[in-house]
Amino acid sequence: CFEVAVTRDKFPEKIPFRLTRMLINAMEVTGIEGIYRRTCESVMEVLHRHKDSVMAVLEAFVYDPLLNWRLIDAGR
């Protein structure tokens, strides 16, 4: 349990939350095999189908100089 902080650099988390036992138990009787799995699969399918649109939106954030200026100003 405590070695998680040591290995975090080697294995960064891919999702913004941890799928703990408490969270799994709160997902009805089917756990992760119910609506959670179907929703994740649907989201991945939509992202894959529309990856060009998603990438176009995300690339705008990467190459937008105004975003960099706002971040620099916020740091002052």
Backbone as CSV, one residue per row, in Angstrom:
resi,resn,N_x,N_y,N_z,CA_x,CA_y,CA_z,C_x,C_y,C_z
1,CYS,0.814,-1.191,0.000,0.000,0.000,0.000,0.860,1.259,0.000
2,PHE,1.895,1.290,0.833,2.692,2.504,0.956,3.706,2.665,-0.174
3,GLU,3.991,1.597,-0.905,4.944,1.707,-2.009,4.346,2.379,-3.242
4,VAL,3.079,2.728,-3.195,2.418,3.382,-4.327,3.106,4.694,-4.661
5,ALA,3.471,5.470,-3.655,4.129,6.760,-3.891,5.492,6.570,-4.545
6,VAL,6.177,5.485,-4.245,7.495,5.225,-4.820,7.382,4.841,-6.287
7,THR,6.383,4.043,-6.645,6.254,3.556,-8.019,5.403,4.457,-8.906
8,ARG,4.890,5.555,-8.376,4.012,6.433,-9.158,4.730,7.016,-10.380
9,ASP,6.037,7.341,-10.259,6.786,7.875,-11.400,6.956,6.832,-12.497
10,LYS,7.126,5.577,-12.108,7.313,4.510,-13.086,6.012,4.155,-13.795
11,PHE,4.906,4.212,-13.061,3.609,3.814,-13.592,2.584,4.913,-13.336
12,PRO,2.577,5.957,-14.157,1.620,7.051,-13.922,0.186,6.589,-14.148
13,GLU,-0.731,7.221,-13.440,-2.138,6.865,-13.580,-2.675,7.393,-14.903
14,LYS,-3.505,6.602,-15.545,-4.054,6.958,-16.852,-5.434,7.588,-16.751
15,ILE,-6.098,7.399,-15.644,-7.446,7.929,-15.474,-7.461,8.864,-14.270
16,PRO,-8.384,9.833,-14.247,-8.365,10.830,-13.173,-8.981,10.364,-11.855
17,PHE,-9.213,9.082,-11.678,-9.737,8.574,-10.414,-9.234,7.155,-10.215
18,ARG,-9.319,6.690,-9.006,-8.902,5.319,-8.701,-10.135,4.443,-8.564
19,LEU,-10.107,3.326,-9.226,-11.222,2.384,-9.177,-11.037,1.495,-7.947
20,THR,-11.347,2.049,-6.788,-11.149,1.342,-5.525,-12.298,0.375,-5.263
21,ARG,-12.126,-0.473,-4.248,-13.181,-1.414,-3.876,-14.456,-0.692,-3.484
22,MET,-14.318,0.434,-2.788,-15.510,1.175,-2.366,-16.282,1.688,-3.576
23,LEU,-15.562,2.169,-4.591,-16.220,2.661,-5.796,-16.866,1.513,-6.566
24,ILE,-16.178,0.392,-6.673,-16.737,-0.776,-7.366,-17.987,-1.276,-6.648
25,ASN,-17.948,-1.330,-5.324,-19.106,-1.799,-4.556,-20.296,-0.861,-4.679
26,ALA,-20.050,0.406,-4.950,-21.143,1.370,-5.088,-21.797,1.316,-6.464
27,MET,-21.266,0.520,-7.384,-21.765,0.460,-8.762,-22.805,-0.626,-8.967
28,GLU,-23.727,-0.785,-8.095,-24.774,-1.798,-8.156,-24.192,-3.190,-8.028
29,VAL,-24.998,-4.203,-8.169,-24.553,-5.581,-7.928,-23.599,-6.095,-8.997
30,THR,-23.599,-5.509,-10.177,-22.727,-6.006,-11.249,-21.319,-5.439,-11.172
31,GLY,-21.076,-4.472,-10.300,-19.738,-3.891,-10.182,-19.317,-3.238,-11.485
32,ILE,-18.098,-3.552,-11.933,-17.602,-2.928,-13.167,-18.117,-3.623,-14.421
33,GLU,-18.808,-4.731,-14.286,-19.302,-5.471,-15.451,-20.670,-4.997,-15.920
34,GLY,-21.241,-4.000,-15.297,-22.571,-3.527,-15.675,-22.514,-2.271,-16.522
35,ILE,-23.218,-1.262,-16.054,-23.333,-0.012,-16.796,-21.984,0.689,-16.927
36,TYR,-21.100,0.506,-15.943,-19.778,1.139,-16.006,-19.000,0.657,-17.228
37,ARG,-18.939,-0.649,-17.428,-18.204,-1.195,-18.573,-18.837,-0.758,-19.891
38,ARG,-20.160,-0.823,-19.979,-20.834,-0.423,-21.223,-20.590,1.047,-21.525
39,THR,-20.606,1.877,-20.496,-20.362,3.303,-20.702,-18.932,3.548,-21.158
40,CYS,-17.964,2.898,-20.522,-16.560,3.051,-20.926,-16.346,2.586,-22.362
41,GLU,-16.945,1.465,-22.721,-16.808,0.960,-24.088,-17.451,1.905,-25.090
42,SER,-18.601,2.473,-24.747,-19.269,3.422,-25.648,-18.442,4.685,-25.832
43,VAL,-17.880,5.187,-24.742,-17.046,6.392,-24.822,-15.820,6.130,-25.687
44,MET,-15.157,4.992,-25.476,-13.979,4.667,-26.281,-14.335,4.505,-27.754
45,GLU,-15.482,3.920,-28.043,-15.920,3.752,-29.430,-16.163,5.106,-30.093
46,VAL,-16.831,6.011,-29.378,-17.104,7.344,-29.930,-15.803,8.116,-30.129
47,LEU,-14.895,8.049,-29.163,-13.607,8.729,-29.307,-12.826,8.176,-30.494
48,HIS,-12.853,6.862,-30.663,-12.137,6.250,-31.786,-12.767,6.644,-33.125
49,ARG,-14.086,6.655,-33.166,-14.788,6.989,-34.400,-14.559,8.447,-34.800
50,HIS,-14.456,9.326,-33.814,-14.319,10.758,-34.089,-12.951,11.287,-33.665
51,LYS,-11.919,10.457,-33.804,-10.599,10.852,-33.322,-10.042,12.065,-34.057
52,ASP,-10.370,12.243,-35.330,-9.876,13.412,-36.055,-10.436,14.703,-35.471
53,SER,-11.708,14.698,-35.132,-12.326,15.885,-34.533,-11.754,16.161,-33.150
54,VAL,-11.587,15.112,-32.363,-11.043,15.282,-31.013,-9.614,15.808,-31.082
55,MET,-8.819,15.244,-31.976,-7.432,15.693,-32.105,-7.345,17.130,-32.603
56,ALA,-8.241,17.535,-33.484,-8.243,18.919,-33.962,-8.494,19.891,-32.814
57,VAL,-9.416,19.542,-31.941,-9.701,20.405,-30.786,-8.511,20.424,-29.832
58,LEU,-7.924,19.264,-29.557,-6.802,19.201,-28.621,-5.554,19.876,-29.174
59,GLU,-5.303,19.758,-30.475,-4.144,20.416,-31.070,-4.251,21.929,-30.986
60,ALA,-5.456,22.450,-31.005,-5.630,23.893,-30.849,-5.101,24.345,-29.491
61,PHE,-5.269,23.525,-28.461,-4.740,23.878,-27.145,-3.220,23.776,-27.106
62,VAL,-2.663,22.825,-27.834,-1.215,22.636,-27.827,-0.511,23.791,-28.524
63,TYR,-1.043,24.232,-29.655,-0.366,25.232,-30.465,-0.903,26.648,-30.287
64,ASP,-1.824,26.866,-29.364,-2.423,28.185,-29.170,-1.490,29.062,-28.337
65,PRO,-0.890,30.107,-28.931,0.019,30.967,-28.160,-0.710,31.754,-27.077
66,LEU,-1.987,32.056,-27.277,-2.721,32.803,-26.263,-2.850,32.007,-24.972
67,LEU,-2.969,30.709,-25.096,-3.048,29.867,-23.907,-1.745,29.955,-23.120
68,ASN,-0.606,29.936,-23.814,0.687,30.062,-23.138,0.810,31.407,-22.436
69,TRP,0.347,32.470,-23.083,0.423,33.792,-22.464,-0.427,33.844,-21.205
70,ARG,-1.594,33.247,-21.251,-2.463,33.240,-20.069,-1.817,32.470,-18.920
71,LEU,-1.153,31.358,-19.232,-0.492,30.584,-18.189,0.680,31.353,-17.592
72,ILE,1.421,32.066,-18.433,2.544,32.869,-17.946,2.037,34.005,-17.069
73,ASP,0.964,34.681,-17.507,0.395,35.772,-16.718,-0.158,35.276,-15.388
74,ALA,-0.715,34.097,-15.372,-1.281,33.549,-14.140,-0.184,33.229,-13.128
75,GLY,1.005,32.919,-13.613,2.118,32.593,-12.732,2.766,33.796,-12.096
76,ARG,2.458,34.974,-12.568,3.090,36.192,-12.022,2.454,36.670,-10.782
